[in-house]
Amino acid sequence: MTRAMRLCPLVLCGLAAVSCNSSNSNSPPVIAAATIGPEGGVITVDSGVQTGLMLTVPAGALTTPTTILIRDLTPRPTPGTVAHPAVVSPPGQPFLVEPALRFEQLATLRAPYRPTAVIQTGPGNVRARHTRNGDIIDIDPTVVDVQNGRIELPISFTGQYQVIQAMPADFLAYRQQPGTVVSLADGLTFGVEDVPAQSPFAGPSAQRWRITVPDAEDLLYFDADRLRGRESVTDNWRETWSQSCPVWIHASQAPMVGALATATQVSRPMTSPPIGGLMTAFGMWSWVEPRRVGAQELRDVLWLRVTLAWNRHDLGVGQREYQFWFAPGHGLIAFAQDGVIHPRLAL
């Protein structure tokens, strides 16, 4: 298999099959080129905005030696103009693979992108946009590597490609619906419930999360997006906080909001008169890397972290950290308590 690489314009001028881009040409710049025959080959780009781009042509994909060009189609501002600050840059810049042809065997395209440029959705929630003969097709990649900012996909045709952001989901689509329970590894379950009318936490926006582990069952009580107390079904105690904590705060805003320090009333057992205590609570969320559930990789993932620290007459000083991973349309896909992750087993 022939391996080719990024070639500078001076080298390209020496190739009979490649026309050099002179300063008078309006053609997009060639950033990589190679002549690949029936034995196959690889073209890579190792500098510039398309660093990491790679086209792998397997044996048998081409029947005759063919000079493959990759051109950078990154838009360039007109001299004398300034880009508008409100314009959001796409996660990947377009490029063109020439000449126009169909591979006899599927080639593999690896394209770079900037995960930080993906907004209002998970950084792995991207697609490859293929433009050929005026037709536009958005393709789900077979591989999304958020850490290295790359996607991979099999392709049959050359043409124009670009990594684009997929459509964001409605924020409420990430939440698990009341009345549903999911099974997690290690015998855990997670359920979302409406709050019974007789509960002291009842209200028009009330909801509770039931976390069941093999030796304990805890309830977290919410009023809309604010955490306001918890119960231990196993140990028969209830915490009612004097103030509720806004845990659904984006990570970019969480440092400004900070942690909530509040008094709490503890009843143990739940029917006994409450005794005072102290609670410090903090919460934040962000979009994070893809997670796999069974054989399926979910690329639009939201992560919520809630940390609690208390001083109670019965438990003394203690702390706990909860982490929740959600995907739109599926609800919870993983849960961690004090750093131990329990993934969901199936969708």
KETOR-400945 format. One record per residue (C-alpha): x, y, z; residue in one letter. Coordinates in steps of 0.02 Angstrom, whole numbers, plus 32768, in hexadecimal, padded with zeros to 4 digits. Layout:
# residues N
NODE  east  north    up  type
NODE     X      Y     Z     a
...
***
This chain:
# residues 347
NODE  east  north    up  type
NODE  8000   8000  8000     m
NODE  8043   80AA  7FD0     t
NODE  804A   812D  8058     r
NODE  8043   81E4  8028     a
NODE  804A   8284  808E     m
NODE  8035   833D  808E     r
NODE  8096   838D  7FFF     l
NODE  80C7   8444  7FF3     c
NODE  8099   84A7  7F55     p
NODE  814C   84A1  7F13     l
NODE  814A   83E4  7F14     v
NODE  809F   83E0  7EC4     l
NODE  80DE   844B  7E34     c
NODE  8157   83C0  7E09     g
NODE  80CE   833E  7DF8     l
NODE  8098   832B  7D44     a
NODE  7FE9   82F7  7D77     a
NODE  7FD1   838A  7DED     v
NODE  7FC0   843F  7DBA     s
NODE  8018   84B7  7E31     c
NODE  7FB1   853D  7E87     n
NODE  8007   85DD  7E56     s
NODE  7FE7   8684  7EA8     s
NODE  7F77   86B0  7E14     n
NODE  7F07   8618  7E2B     s
NODE  7E5E   8624  7E7F     n
NODE  7E59   8569  7EA0     s
NODE  7E54   8530  7F55     p
NODE  7F02   84FE  7F93     p
NODE  7F39   8449  7F84     v
NODE  7F6F   840F  8031     i
NODE  7F94   8358  8007     a
NODE  7FA9   82EF  7F6B     a
NODE  7FDF   8240  7F38     a
NODE  7FD3   81CA  7EA7     t
NODE  7F7E   812C  7EE3     i
NODE  7F6B   808D  7E7E     g
NODE  7F10   7FE8  7E92     p
NODE  7F80   7FBB  7F25     e
NODE  7F32   8047  7F8D     g
NODE  7F80   80D3  7FF1     g
NODE  7F6C   8158  8077     v
NODE  7F68   8216  806C     i
NODE  7F82   827E  8109     t
NODE  7F85   8335  813A     v
NODE  7FF8   8360  81CA     d
NODE  7FF1   841D  81D4     s
NODE  7F77   84AC  81C6     g
NODE  7EBE   84B2  81EC     v
NODE  7EA3   8403  81A4     q
NODE  7F29   83B0  820F     t
NODE  7EFA   82FA  822E     g
NODE  7E98   82E6  818C     l
NODE  7EBA   823A  8142     m
NODE  7E75   81DA  80AE     l
NODE  7E99   8120  80AD     t
NODE  7E7B   80CC  8005     v
NODE  7E7A   800D  8012     p
NODE  7EBF   7F97  7F90     a
NODE  7E45   7F80  7F01     g
NODE  7DED   8027  7F1B     a
NODE  7E3F   8071  7E80     l
NODE  7E5B   8010  7DDF     t
NODE  7EE0   8083  7D97     t
NODE  7F62   80F9  7DE2     p
NODE  7F06   8199  7E0F     t
NODE  7F48   823E  7E54     t
NODE  7EDC   826A  7EEA     i
NODE  7EDA   8320  7F24     l
NODE  7E98   8368  7FC6     i
NODE  7E6E   8421  7FC0     r
NODE  7E4B   848F  8056     d
NODE  7DA5   84EC  8041     l
NODE  7DB0   8550  80E3     t
NODE  7D57   85F6  80BF     p
NODE  7DCE   8687  80B9     r
NODE  7D92   8737  80DD     p
NODE  7D96   87B5  8051     t
NODE  7E2C   8829  8066     p
NODE  7DFB   88C1  80CB     g
NODE  7D67   886D  8121     t
NODE  7D59   8834  81D5     v
NODE  7CF8   8799  820B     a
NODE  7C5C   87C3  8270     h
NODE  7C77   8792  8328     p
NODE  7BC8   8747  8332     a
NODE  7BEE   86C6  82AA     v
NODE  7C0E   861B  82F8     v
NODE  7C99   85BA  82A4     s
NODE  7C69   8508  8272     p
NODE  7CC3   8479  82CA     p
NODE  7D17   8440  8229     g
NODE  7D4E   849A  818C     q
NODE  7D1D   8459  80E0     p
NODE  7D96   8401  806C     f
NODE  7D8D   83B4  7FBF     l
NODE  7DCC   8309  7F87     v
NODE  7DEE   8303  7ECB     e
NODE  7DD6   82C5  7E46     p
NODE  7D1E   8297  7E45     a
NODE  7D17   81DA  7E4D     l
NODE  7CCA   8143  7EA0     r
NODE  7D38   80CA  7F01     f
NODE  7D21   8012  7ED6     e
NODE  7D41   7FEA  7F8E     q
NODE  7D10   805A  8020     l
NODE  7D98   80D5  804F     a
NODE  7DA9   811A  8100     t
NODE  7DA7   81D5  811E     l
NODE  7DE6   8221  81C0     r
NODE  7DBA   82D9  81D4     a
NODE  7DED   8352  825F     p
NODE  7D78   83C1  82C1     y
NODE  7D78   8432  835A     r
NODE  7D0C   83E9  83E6     p
NODE  7D0D   8492  843E     t
NODE  7CB1   84DD  83A9     a
NODE  7C1C   8467  83C4     v
NODE  7B9C   84C9  8427     i
NODE  7AF8   84A1  8480     q
NODE  7B13   83E6  846A     t
NODE  7B92   835F  8493     g
NODE  7C40   8378  8447     p
NODE  7C30   82CF  83EF     g
NODE  7B8A   82FB  839E     n
NODE  7BCF   831C  82F0     v
NODE  7BB3   82E2  823D     r
NODE  7C15   82DE  819B     a
NODE  7BC4   8348  8113     r
NODE  7BE7   8307  8064     h
NODE  7BC5   8376  7FCE     t
NODE  7BCD   8327  7F20     r
NODE  7B7A   835C  7E7E     n
NODE  7B14   83DC  7EDC     g
NODE  7ACD   835A  7F54     d
NODE  7AEC   836A  8011     i
NODE  7AED   82D0  8080     i
NODE  7B0E   82D2  813C     d
NODE  7B63   8231  8174     i
NODE  7B6E   81E9  8223     d
NODE  7C27   81C0  8242     p
NODE  7C5A   8112  8276     t
NODE  7CDB   815C  82EF     v
NODE  7CD7   81FF  8352     v
NODE  7D78   8223  83B2     d
NODE  7D54   82BB  8420     v
NODE  7DFC   82B3  8478     q
NODE  7E5C   82C8  83D5     n
NODE  7DD6   8328  8377     g
NODE  7DBC   82AE  82E7     r
NODE  7D35   8249  8293     i
NODE  7D41   81B3  821F     e
NODE  7CC9   8171  819E     l
NODE  7CCA   80FE  8106     p
NODE  7CB1   8157  8060     i
NODE  7C88   811C  7FB0     s
NODE  7C9E   81C2  7F57     f
NODE  7D16   8253  7F55     t
NODE  7CD0   8304  7F5F     g
NODE  7CBF   838A  7FE3     q
NODE  7CB9   835B  809B     y
NODE  7CA7   83BD  813D     q
NODE  7C8B   8391  81F4     v
NODE  7BEC   83E9  822E     i
NODE  7B8D   83F0  82D1     q
NODE  7AF0   8387  82DF     a
NODE  7A4F   83D7  8315     m
NODE  7A43   83F6  83D2     p
NODE  79B9   839F  8431     a
NODE  793C   83F9  849D     d
NODE  7985   8405  854C     f
NODE  78F2   83AA  859A     l
NODE  7912   8316  8526     a
NODE  79A9   82E6  8591     y
NODE  7941   82D3  862F     r
NODE  78FC   822B  865E     q
NODE  7840   8229  8660     q
NODE  77DF   8211  8703     p
NODE  77A1   8161  871C     g
NODE  7838   8110  86C8     t
NODE  78C0   80A3  8714     v
NODE  7965   806E  86C5     v
NODE  79D8   7FDF  86F8     s
NODE  7A90   7FFF  8715     l
NODE  7B27   7F8F  872C     a
NODE  7B48   7F42  87D7     d
NODE  7A90   7F31  8802     g
NODE  7A65   7FEB  880A     l
NODE  79C8   803D  87C9     t
NODE  7999   80F2  87AB     f
NODE  78E8   8132  87A2     g
NODE  7890   81DA  8790     v
NODE  77EB   81F0  87EA     e
NODE  7765   826E  880E     d
NODE  7761   82A0  88C5     v
NODE  76CB   825D  8927     p
NODE  7652   82E2  8963     a
NODE  766C   82B1  8A1A     q
NODE  7728   82D0  8A11     s
NODE  776D   8370  8A60     p
NODE  77C8   8389  89BA     f
NODE  7728   8386  8952     a
NODE  7708   8416  88DB     g
NODE  76D7   843F  8827     p
NODE  778D   8433  87EB     s
NODE  77C5   83A9  8862     a
NODE  781F   830D  8829     q
NODE  788C   828C  887C     r
NODE  7919   821B  8842     w
NODE  7921   816D  8890     r
NODE  79D0   8120  8898     i
NODE  79CE   806A  88CB     t
NODE  7A70   800F  88EF     v
NODE  7A7D   7F5D  8934     p
NODE  7A81   7F98  89E9     d
NODE  7A2C   8043  89E7     a
NODE  79A2   80AA  8999     e
NODE  79AD   8168  8992     d
NODE  7937   81ED  8952     l
NODE  796C   8298  8911     l
NODE  78E1   831A  890E     y
NODE  78D9   83A6  888D     f
NODE  786E   843F  8876     d
NODE  7883   8460  87BC     a
NODE  7942   846E  87A7     d
NODE  7967   8486  885F     r
NODE  7997   83FC  88D9     l
NODE  793E   8416  897F     r
NODE  7955   837B  89E9     g
NODE  796F   82C1  89F0     r
NODE  7933   8224  8A48     e
NODE  797E   817C  8A71     s
NODE  78FA   80F5  8A5F     v
NODE  7971   8074  8AA7     t
NODE  79A4   80D6  8B42     d
NODE  78FD   8130  8B59     n
NODE  7937   81E5  8B5F     w
NODE  7908   8285  8B06     r
NODE  7968   8327  8AE5     e
NODE  7902   83C3  8AC2     t
NODE  7973   8452  8A8D     w
NODE  794A   8505  8ABE     s
NODE  797F   853D  8A10     q
NODE  797D   84DE  896C     s
NODE  7A1B   84CE  8902     c
NODE  7A1B   84F8  8846     p
NODE  7A7E   8460  880C     v
NODE  7A53   8471  8753     w
NODE  7AD4   84FA  8736     i
NODE  7B42   84F3  869B     h
NODE  7BFB   84D7  86C1     a
NODE  7C27   8581  867A     s
NODE  7BB6   85D6  86FA     q
NODE  7BCE   8561  878F     a
NODE  7C6A   85B7  87D7     p
NODE  7C09   865B  87E1     m
NODE  7B73   8609  8835     v
NODE  7BDD   85A2  88AC     g
NODE  7BA3   8528  8931     a
NODE  7B09   853C  899E     l
NODE  7B20   8534  8A5A     a
NODE  7A7B   851D  8AB2     t
NODE  7A2E   84DF  8B52     a
NODE  79D4   8439  8B48     t
NODE  7953   83E5  8BB4     q
NODE  7973   832B  8BCF     v
NODE  78EB   82B2  8C06     s
NODE  7925   8204  8C36     r
NODE  78B5   81A5  8C30     p
NODE  784E   820C  8BB7     m
NODE  77BE   8217  8C31     t
NODE  7829   8262  8CBC     s
NODE  783F   831D  8CE0     p
NODE  78CB   836A  8C77     p
NODE  7976   839A  8CBA     i
NODE  79E0   841E  8C66     g
NODE  7A7B   8401  8BFD     g
NODE  7AE1   8451  8B73     l
NODE  7AEB   8428  8AB9     m
NODE  7B5E   8469  8A31     t
NODE  7B25   843E  8981     a
NODE  7B6C   8461  88D5     f
NODE  7B35   842F  8827     g
NODE  7B65   844D  8773     m
NODE  7B4C   8400  86C8     w
NODE  7BA3   83FF  861F     s
NODE  7BA4   83A1  857A     w
NODE  7C29   8319  8578     v
NODE  7C77   8292  850C     e
NODE  7C14   8202  84C0     p
NODE  7BEA   816A  852A     r
NODE  7BC1   80BA  84F3     r
NODE  7B29   8059  852E     v
NODE  7B37   7FA6  84F3     g
NODE  7B63   7FA9  843B     a
NODE  7B25   805A  841F     q
NODE  7B8F   80F6  8432     e
NODE  7B2E   818F  846A     l
NODE  7B84   822E  8431     r
NODE  7B14   82B3  847B     d
NODE  7B30   82A3  8536     v
NODE  7B0A   8317  85C8     l
NODE  7B63   8302  8670     w
NODE  7B21   833F  8718     l
NODE  7B8A   833F  87B6     r
NODE  7B41   835C  8864     v
NODE  7BAF   8363  8900     t
NODE  7B6D   8366  89B2     l
NODE  7BC8   8384  8A56     a
NODE  7B6C   837E  8AFD     w
NODE  7B7C   838D  8BB7     n
NODE  7AF0   832E  8C0F     r
NODE  7AD1   82F7  8CC1     h
NODE  7AB8   8241  8C8B     d
NODE  7B33   822C  8BFD     l
NODE  7BB6   82AA  8C31     g
NODE  7C1E   82F8  8BA6     v
NODE  7C12   82A6  8AFB     g
NODE  7C0B   82C2  8A41     q
NODE  7BCB   8272  89A2     r
NODE  7BDF   8290  88E9     e
NODE  7B60   825D  8866     y
NODE  7B80   825F  87AA     q
NODE  7AFA   8245  8727     f
NODE  7B0F   8230  866B     w
NODE  7A76   824D  85FD     f
NODE  7A55   823B  8542     a
NODE  79BE   8286  84E6     p
NODE  7931   820B  84D2     g
NODE  7982   818D  8548     h
NODE  798F   81E5  85F0     g
NODE  7A16   81A4  8665     l
NODE  7AA1   8140  8611     i
NODE  7B1E   8138  86A1     a
NODE  7B28   8163  875A     f
NODE  7BB8   8176  87D4     a
NODE  7BB5   817F  8891     q
NODE  7C54   81B9  88E6     d
NODE  7CB8   819A  8848     g
NODE  7C7C   80E8  8822     v
NODE  7C28   80E6  8777     i
NODE  7B95   8074  8753     h
NODE  7B6A   8077  8699     p
NODE  7AC0   8051  8653     r
NODE  7AB4   7FA1  860E     l
NODE  7A40   7FB8  857B     a
NODE  79D2   803A  8525     l
***
